[in-house]
Amino acid sequence: MNQPMAIDELVSVAQAEAMGELDAPMMAIVLASEQSYDLPINSLETDADKARWGLILRAAREHVAADAVAVLYPAWTTIRHKKKEAAEDGGSEASEDSLEASSDSTEDEPNEPIDTLFVQLHTRDHVYWRGFEQIRDPKHQRIIGFRRIKALSTDYRRDEEPSIASWLSTLFEPLPEHGEESDTDLELADLLEEPEVSAALYPRQLRALH
């Protein structure tokens, strides 16, 4: 998989899914070698939600032997204007996390929260992260376009990813040896039987991104 090309294609998918909607959808795409699978995410609001979906996505990735997982989600992000310095710490998003970064604007501008669409591509070695401001129709408040936020578009080595992505830190943990299953691995097996997961992973091609 050409990873820079893949993140660009995922951005196109995410923007197409959100265009014309009142809210951008929250979803994951598990990218196997020959086909990809959609898993709609119902909530990342609490730490428990994140822990559960971290397990679901690990189980799904292992189930289809995928080398990459994409996560697409809306967020409220605070951009703090500092003199050409980027920082990361908090602004609240759909998952109640926060990001803080510099932009090319002056320090005097207000630090208003921005309605943002994030696209992440997680591979074994890297995390590709892209952030876009959602542009809305003033009358109907539907999404009509996107503006890339350079300060929130970064590529990370997997061991350097931001703490707000830590709920996906187990995506590529190795499978246990036969007979060494832990409670977590038994939970992963149970998650694969949940209707929302098994329906998404039933052998059918939902989207080809390769």
C-alpha positions as CSV (number, residue, x, y, z in Angstrom):
1,M,0.0,0.0,0.0
2,N,1.3,3.4,-1.0
3,Q,0.7,5.2,2.3
4,P,0.8,8.9,1.2
5,M,-1.6,8.0,-1.6
6,A,-3.8,6.0,0.8
7,I,-4.1,9.0,3.2
8,D,-5.1,11.2,0.3
9,E,-7.7,8.7,-0.8
10,L,-9.0,8.4,2.7
11,V,-9.4,12.2,2.9
12,S,-11.5,12.1,-0.2
13,V,-13.7,9.3,1.3
14,A,-14.1,11.2,4.6
15,Q,-15.0,14.5,2.9
16,A,-17.5,12.7,0.5
17,E,-19.2,11.0,3.4
18,A,-19.5,14.4,5.3
19,M,-20.5,16.6,2.4
20,G,-24.1,17.9,2.7
21,E,-24.5,16.4,6.2
22,L,-25.2,18.2,9.5
23,D,-22.6,16.2,11.2
24,A,-19.6,14.3,9.8
25,P,-19.9,10.6,10.4
26,M,-17.5,8.8,12.8
27,M,-16.2,5.6,11.4
28,A,-13.2,3.3,10.9
29,I,-12.1,1.6,7.8
30,V,-10.1,-1.6,8.2
31,L,-7.7,-1.9,5.2
32,A,-7.0,-5.5,4.3
33,S,-4.8,-6.5,1.3
34,E,-7.6,-7.0,-1.2
35,Q,-10.6,-5.1,0.2
36,S,-11.6,-2.8,3.0
37,Y,-14.4,-2.9,5.6
38,D,-16.4,-0.1,7.2
39,L,-17.2,0.0,10.9
40,P,-19.4,2.9,12.0
41,I,-18.4,4.2,15.4
42,N,-21.3,5.1,17.6
43,S,-19.3,7.1,20.3
44,L,-15.9,8.0,21.5
45,E,-17.1,10.3,24.2
46,T,-15.7,8.5,27.3
47,D,-12.6,6.6,28.1
48,A,-14.7,3.5,28.3
49,D,-16.0,4.1,24.7
50,K,-12.4,4.5,23.5
51,A,-11.2,1.4,25.3
52,R,-14.0,-0.7,23.8
53,W,-13.5,0.6,20.2
54,G,-9.7,0.2,20.6
55,L,-10.4,-3.5,21.2
56,I,-13.0,-3.8,18.4
57,L,-10.6,-2.3,15.9
58,R,-7.7,-4.5,17.0
59,A,-10.0,-7.6,16.7
60,A,-11.2,-6.5,13.3
61,R,-7.7,-5.8,12.1
62,E,-6.5,-9.2,13.3
63,H,-9.5,-11.0,11.9
64,V,-8.8,-9.9,8.3
65,A,-5.0,-9.6,8.7
66,A,-5.0,-5.9,7.8
67,D,-1.9,-3.8,7.7
68,A,-3.7,-0.5,8.2
69,V,-6.7,1.0,9.9
70,A,-8.2,4.4,9.2
71,V,-10.3,6.5,11.6
72,L,-12.5,9.4,10.5
73,Y,-14.2,11.6,13.0
74,P,-15.4,15.2,13.7
75,A,-14.0,17.2,16.6
76,W,-14.1,20.7,18.2
77,T,-10.5,21.9,18.1
78,T,-8.9,25.0,19.6
79,I,-6.2,26.6,17.6
80,R,-3.9,28.8,19.7
81,H,-2.0,31.3,17.7
82,K,1.7,31.4,18.8
83,K,4.6,32.8,16.8
84,K,5.4,30.0,14.4
85,E,5.5,27.4,17.1
86,A,3.2,24.4,17.2
87,A,2.1,22.8,20.5
88,E,-0.2,20.0,21.4
89,D,-2.3,19.7,24.5
90,G,-6.0,19.8,24.7
91,G,-9.3,21.3,22.9
92,S,-12.3,19.3,23.2
93,E,-13.4,17.0,20.4
94,A,-16.1,14.5,19.9
95,S,-14.1,12.1,22.1
96,E,-13.6,14.8,24.7
97,D,-9.9,15.1,23.9
98,S,-8.2,18.3,22.8
99,L,-5.7,19.6,20.4
100,E,-3.8,22.8,20.5
101,A,-1.7,24.1,17.6
102,S,-0.3,27.2,16.0
103,S,-1.4,28.6,12.7
104,D,-0.1,31.2,10.3
105,S,-2.4,33.9,11.8
106,T,-1.4,36.6,14.3
107,E,-1.5,36.2,18.0
108,D,-4.3,38.8,18.3
109,E,-6.9,36.7,16.7
110,P,-9.5,35.0,19.1
111,N,-8.9,31.3,19.9
112,E,-12.3,30.2,18.7
113,P,-13.0,26.4,18.6
114,I,-13.1,25.1,15.1
115,D,-15.5,22.5,13.8
116,T,-12.9,20.0,12.5
117,L,-12.8,16.8,10.5
118,F,-9.9,14.5,11.3
119,V,-8.6,11.6,9.2
120,Q,-6.1,9.2,10.7
121,L,-4.3,6.4,8.9
122,H,-2.6,3.9,11.4
123,T,0.0,1.6,10.0
124,R,2.5,-0.6,11.8
125,D,5.2,2.1,11.7
126,H,3.4,5.4,11.2
127,V,0.3,7.5,12.0
128,Y,-0.8,9.9,9.2
129,W,-3.0,12.6,10.6
130,R,-4.9,15.2,8.6
131,G,-7.2,18.0,10.0
132,F,-9.8,20.1,8.1
133,E,-12.0,22.9,9.1
134,Q,-15.6,22.1,8.2
135,I,-17.2,24.9,6.2
136,R,-21.0,25.1,6.6
137,D,-23.9,26.7,4.8
138,P,-24.8,29.7,7.1
139,K,-28.5,29.1,6.5
140,H,-28.9,25.4,6.9
141,Q,-25.6,24.6,8.7
142,R,-24.9,21.7,6.4
143,I,-21.3,20.9,5.5
144,I,-20.4,22.4,2.1
145,G,-16.6,22.3,2.0
146,F,-13.3,21.9,3.9
147,R,-10.2,23.9,4.6
148,R,-7.0,22.1,5.5
149,I,-5.5,23.1,8.8
150,K,-1.7,22.7,8.3
151,A,-0.9,22.8,12.0
152,L,-3.1,19.8,12.6
153,S,-1.8,17.7,9.6
154,T,1.3,15.7,10.7
155,D,2.9,12.4,10.1
156,Y,4.1,10.6,13.2
157,R,6.2,7.5,13.9
158,R,4.1,5.1,15.8
159,D,6.0,5.5,19.0
160,E,5.7,9.3,18.8
161,E,1.9,9.5,18.2
162,P,0.0,12.1,20.3
163,S,-1.5,10.9,23.6
164,I,-5.0,11.5,22.4
165,A,-4.5,8.6,20.0
166,S,-3.3,6.2,22.8
167,W,-6.6,4.3,22.7
168,L,-5.4,2.8,19.4
169,S,-1.9,1.9,20.7
170,T,-2.7,-1.8,20.7
171,L,-3.9,-2.0,17.1
172,F,-0.8,-3.9,16.0
173,E,0.0,-6.0,19.1
174,P,1.0,-9.5,18.0
175,L,-1.5,-12.4,18.4
176,P,-0.9,-14.6,21.4
177,E,0.7,-18.0,20.9
178,H,-1.8,-20.9,20.7
179,G,-3.0,-21.8,24.2
180,E,-1.8,-18.5,25.7
181,E,-5.0,-16.5,25.3
182,S,-5.6,-13.8,27.9
183,D,-8.8,-12.3,29.2
184,T,-8.3,-9.5,26.7
185,D,-8.0,-11.9,23.8
186,L,-11.1,-13.7,24.9
187,E,-12.9,-10.3,24.9
188,L,-11.6,-9.6,21.4
189,A,-13.1,-12.9,20.2
190,D,-16.4,-12.0,21.8
191,L,-16.3,-8.5,20.2
192,L,-16.0,-10.2,16.7
193,E,-19.4,-11.8,17.4
194,E,-21.2,-8.5,18.0
195,P,-23.7,-7.6,15.3
196,E,-22.2,-4.2,14.4
197,V,-18.7,-5.8,13.9
198,S,-19.7,-9.2,12.3
199,A,-21.9,-7.4,9.8
200,A,-19.1,-5.1,8.8
201,L,-16.6,-7.9,8.5
202,Y,-18.8,-10.4,6.7
203,P,-17.1,-11.2,3.4
204,R,-18.3,-8.4,1.2
205,Q,-16.2,-5.6,-0.4
206,L,-17.5,-2.3,0.9
207,R,-14.8,0.0,-0.5
208,A,-11.5,-0.7,-2.4
209,L,-8.8,1.8,-1.5
210,H,-5.8,-0.1,-2.8
